[in-house]
Amino acid sequence: MKFELDDSTLLKVSGAAALVYGAAAVASPRAFHDTYHLSTSVFSEPTARHAGLVGSWLGTEQLVISARDNSREAKKDM
């Protein structure tokens, strides 16, 4: 039995992970910073929230592309 993942499934998994990762940064930037950065790195709430918004946007983009049936080239290029 061979295990295979198609492009849509990979985009869904990647998109959901990026969306959750970005939402964590937007919802609680201090906890996000403490979890993923060194204690010596400088904390900036606006920067953390902006990074979260960008990550969420990119995750949403992947989810939208994975839902399109006729976009084989777009799925392949992501």
Backbone bond lengths (Angstrom), bond angles and torsions (degrees), N, CA, C in turn:
res aa  C-N    CA-C-N  psi(-1)  N-CA   C-N-CA  omega(-1)  CA-C   N-CA-C  phi
1 M - - - 1.455 - - 1.527 108.51 -
2 K 1.301 115.53 129.65 1.450 121.07 -176.08 1.530 109.64 -103.37
3 F 1.330 116.03 134.68 1.463 121.81 179.08 1.522 109.24 -96.64
4 E 1.333 116.25 120.79 1.461 120.36 -179.16 1.520 110.26 -133.48
5 L 1.313 115.32 146.46 1.456 122.04 173.55 1.519 108.15 -121.00
6 D 1.311 116.07 132.23 1.457 118.14 177.31 1.527 109.89 -87.98
7 D 1.321 115.59 171.92 1.463 121.16 -175.95 1.528 112.54 -61.41
8 S 1.329 117.55 -39.13 1.466 121.00 -179.06 1.523 111.48 -63.53
9 T 1.317 117.14 -42.60 1.464 120.72 -179.85 1.524 111.28 -64.89
10 L 1.317 116.56 -43.01 1.463 119.69 178.68 1.525 111.44 -63.86
11 L 1.328 116.96 -39.52 1.462 119.70 177.63 1.515 111.80 -67.06
12 K 1.325 117.61 -36.29 1.470 120.67 177.99 1.522 111.15 -64.97
13 V 1.314 116.77 -45.47 1.463 120.66 -179.93 1.523 110.76 -64.92
14 S 1.323 116.50 -46.97 1.460 120.96 179.79 1.524 111.30 -64.46
15 G 1.327 116.93 -41.97 1.461 120.92 179.68 1.518 112.36 -64.63
16 A 1.321 116.89 -42.91 1.465 120.08 179.05 1.527 110.75 -64.73
17 A 1.334 117.12 -41.13 1.460 120.28 179.36 1.527 111.07 -64.16
18 A 1.333 117.54 -43.71 1.464 120.99 179.33 1.525 110.99 -65.82
19 L 1.324 117.46 -37.36 1.454 121.44 179.21 1.527 111.27 -65.07
20 V 1.313 117.27 -44.42 1.469 121.13 179.01 1.530 110.94 -67.64
21 Y 1.321 116.95 -41.83 1.466 121.79 178.61 1.534 110.47 -60.17
22 G 1.333 116.33 -46.16 1.458 120.68 179.00 1.519 112.52 -67.15
23 A 1.322 116.75 -39.40 1.467 120.11 179.21 1.526 111.19 -63.86
24 A 1.317 117.45 -34.26 1.469 120.65 177.80 1.528 110.39 -64.67
25 A 1.324 117.01 -38.80 1.466 120.63 179.26 1.522 111.36 -69.30
26 V 1.323 116.90 -36.59 1.462 120.27 179.72 1.532 110.64 -72.35
27 A 1.318 117.23 -42.15 1.465 121.67 -174.85 1.525 112.77 -71.24
28 S 1.319 116.55 -40.98 1.462 119.81 -176.33 1.531 109.77 -144.26
29 P 1.337 116.67 81.06 1.464 118.91 -174.22 1.526 114.20 -63.23
30 R 1.324 118.28 -34.89 1.475 119.97 -179.71 1.527 110.93 -67.64
31 A 1.320 117.45 -45.76 1.465 120.27 178.59 1.531 110.49 -64.70
32 F 1.323 116.75 -38.62 1.462 121.48 176.90 1.525 110.38 -60.68
33 H 1.321 116.74 -46.77 1.464 121.52 179.89 1.529 110.82 -62.51
34 D 1.317 116.80 -45.10 1.462 120.31 -178.76 1.529 112.00 -64.98
35 T 1.320 116.83 -29.68 1.459 121.02 -178.84 1.523 112.39 -78.52
36 Y 1.325 117.45 -42.10 1.457 120.72 -169.74 1.524 115.74 -107.03
37 H 1.331 118.51 -4.33 1.459 120.57 -177.52 1.527 110.82 -124.53
38 L 1.316 116.06 160.71 1.461 120.95 175.97 1.522 110.16 -68.18
39 S 1.303 116.41 153.47 1.465 120.01 -179.62 1.529 111.75 -68.14
40 T 1.324 117.65 -18.85 1.472 120.66 -179.74 1.535 112.67 -87.25
41 S 1.332 117.78 -9.80 1.470 119.40 -179.46 1.526 110.18 -78.16
42 V 1.308 115.41 149.39 1.459 122.04 -176.20 1.528 109.75 -74.92
43 F 1.334 116.48 136.41 1.464 121.82 178.86 1.523 110.10 -99.44
44 S 1.312 116.13 132.68 1.450 122.53 174.67 1.529 107.89 -136.29
45 E 1.325 116.37 114.47 1.462 119.74 -177.61 1.532 112.70 -62.06
46 P 1.338 119.29 -46.38 1.473 117.88 179.07 1.535 112.90 -60.89
47 T 1.318 117.01 -38.12 1.463 120.13 179.10 1.520 111.01 -66.19
48 A 1.326 117.26 -42.12 1.465 120.94 179.00 1.528 110.70 -64.34
49 R 1.318 117.13 -42.56 1.474 120.12 178.37 1.527 111.21 -65.41
50 H 1.326 116.64 -40.02 1.466 119.93 178.59 1.519 110.35 -63.55
51 A 1.313 117.35 -44.34 1.464 120.51 178.25 1.531 110.43 -61.52
52 G 1.327 117.07 -37.59 1.459 120.82 177.03 1.519 112.56 -65.12
53 L 1.326 116.39 -40.33 1.464 119.79 177.90 1.525 111.46 -64.34
54 V 1.326 116.31 -41.68 1.465 120.13 179.14 1.527 110.42 -65.48
55 G 1.315 117.33 -43.78 1.458 120.78 178.12 1.522 112.31 -61.88
56 S 1.319 116.49 -41.22 1.463 120.66 177.99 1.526 111.00 -66.05
57 W 1.323 116.53 -39.86 1.459 120.77 178.77 1.527 110.88 -63.21
58 L 1.321 116.86 -43.87 1.462 120.11 179.38 1.530 111.53 -65.84
59 G 1.339 117.00 -38.16 1.462 120.50 176.16 1.516 111.88 -64.19
60 T 1.325 116.28 -41.23 1.455 120.45 178.45 1.526 110.71 -64.89
61 E 1.320 116.44 -39.21 1.463 120.54 177.84 1.527 110.74 -59.84
62 Q 1.310 117.34 -42.59 1.462 120.78 179.22 1.524 111.21 -65.97
63 L 1.333 117.10 -38.68 1.462 119.93 178.45 1.525 111.49 -65.71
64 V 1.315 117.22 -39.65 1.465 120.79 178.86 1.531 110.35 -65.62
65 I 1.320 117.36 -44.28 1.466 120.02 179.83 1.529 110.75 -65.44
66 S 1.326 117.38 -36.18 1.470 119.33 179.41 1.526 111.69 -67.89
67 A 1.320 118.11 -25.42 1.461 121.50 -179.13 1.524 112.67 -80.97
68 R 1.316 117.52 -15.66 1.469 120.85 179.95 1.527 109.85 -78.36
69 D 1.314 116.52 130.79 1.457 120.89 -177.87 1.525 113.58 -81.96
70 N 1.308 117.44 -30.47 1.455 120.98 -169.81 1.522 113.98 -102.33
71 S 1.298 119.26 21.76 1.460 120.57 -172.74 1.528 112.07 -119.49
72 R 1.298 116.75 57.27 1.473 121.32 -179.82 1.520 111.71 -57.98
73 E 1.328 117.43 -41.67 1.471 120.74 -179.25 1.526 111.15 -67.36
74 A 1.318 117.66 -41.34 1.458 120.53 178.92 1.533 110.80 -64.45
75 K 1.306 117.16 -41.06 1.473 120.70 178.67 1.516 111.11 -65.53
76 K 1.315 115.89 -39.91 1.467 119.90 -179.35 1.518 111.46 -66.92
77 D 1.331 117.07 -36.01 1.457 121.21 -176.26 1.524 113.81 -81.65
78 M 1.304 118.29 -12.64 1.467 120.24 179.42 1.498 106.85 -76.50
